């Protein structure tokens, strides 16, 4: 067992600060070169400590995906927070409290949300969410007249401080390689440009926010946008590596899982680390769902994938790993395997932002 992980006795999220810091710096350089503001999405790490790696909280605009996250980061000193999920009228009280503490941005995808904005009685930034092909939430970019009317209605509300358009090209997660990522990126921004050309609303009065980790990691131009909003890039994961958004050397998060059973006769090892730790997100490799990739450990963390060793099954606490018999023969009960998960965001959510940090 690598001495670095010898004290681990149960499933533990481990973050490599050097890799994460390099990822943060690279994305900042991308934004600077493209002349757009970077608003990192903190839903990935959900950690006040890791949030500090992005810079001074008072000077770092961020996005989050829940009221609870917004409250946590507001309490810790972040001043500019965008809730990048459609507003819920039932959260009016929480929105009002936040809007009186920080510069709060809310997201709207239907006219009936304007009543909630009006009832806030506190200043707020308001983003109209657009859909350019992802088909999750947002008004279709083909509805230019409706979007234009909604912008004018929102502008008439006395407590709306800044208006914006928000776009997430989440369909980039279905891409494989730079050409496919670029195709989604171009289609999304072309659709945005077409919409902007049809609006009667003054473009100079709008803040246009776009972003997803694959396109922000691989593209260099974000025409029509004022800011980019990626999140997963702080850690990356197996999904991003398969997409082509990152290399193995950039993945900054792994789960340390102790071996609790070995079955060389069937080419499998079982670790303590299941669906409650990894989630059930997966990538398909040769039609097999893969929930994580076992990595080679080193004196200062982990390096390359361990050939033939992949997490192929999950129950609540158990993780089943396919592994060559020769590798299994080298393992003892309690040895710790470092596993890069399919989706780092859900791993951090499951751990509620708690992790061990390698420095």
Phi, psi and omega in degrees: 000137176295126183306329182303329185248011186293336182274355182281126183244353179208174182305124186223128174283129180238129179244131176269107186297323182298316180292315180298318180296322177294321178296318179298315181295321180295319180289325176297320178294321177299313180297316180298316181294329180272358180060043174233156176280145175261121175242090183296143179269112186278004178295339181291306186266329177054025186239128176296320179299309181292326177304327179293340179291342181278348181131184180301121180307323182294342183245008184246110174284137184226162170245150175222173184238009177206158176299319180302317177296317180300317180295319181297313183284330174297316179297329183272359171115003175281137189252341185233102190231123176256123173275099187271058176207143183306139184294153179240117181306332180293345180262018184306314182300314180295319177301316182297317179298316180294317183297336177272355180252322187225173170280103186260134172249135177242159185243132185238137176228013179201150182301329185291347176287344180297330179296322177293318179298317180296325183284348181299320183055035178210149182294142183208146167274145184228124180249129173274122181278136181247152174239116180250017178142349181287326178064043172252282174226165179115156176280134179302136180297347177284349183265058185300316183296319181292317179296319179298315179297320180295321177297317179293321177296318180294322180298332182284347179283128187294338183265002177276116187271315183222135176255146180211170172241136184237129183225132177233113180272066182294344177293350175295340180291348175268002184277160172220108178095163186299320182297318180290322176297315180298324180296316177295317181301311182294318180298317181295313183286330174295319178295321177297315180298320178297317178298311182301325181290340182264347183284140171274342180294141184294116181301326182294345179266002183251143167253121183257118184245124179230168171148142172202155187296317181300311183289321181290334179280330189248341181263161183240352181230140182227062186302137180088351183257149174259334179211157174243154195223048179282162179224313187296341184299340181298326179244323195059185183185185181298321180299315180293324177295320179292324177295325185105013181282340183209168172260165178304323184293346181267349184286119191253008180224137174214160174257126175271118186232124179289143175285128180241353177197148180227136181224076182299331181294337177244008176067039183221150173233146175245133178245159169278104183166103187236205185297330180287348179253321183264341197069183178248022170291146182210167169243152177265125174233116184054042178068010179256125174296127179241122184265347179183160180243124177288136183249156171286134179268157180220178183294340181236020177146237179220160186232262185265164176298145172276112188304130175079007184245103184224148179280112189248352181204146180224136161242197189300310183244348184261144172235127182261124183246128172278129185207139177302145184301325181296326178284322179299322182299338181273353184266148171240158176303135180093345175300146184258129174256137177264122187237120174282122185281164175298319187221107184292330182300315183287331175295315179292326176297317180297327180271000182056037176081002181274138180197162168269142183243124173273130180241000000 
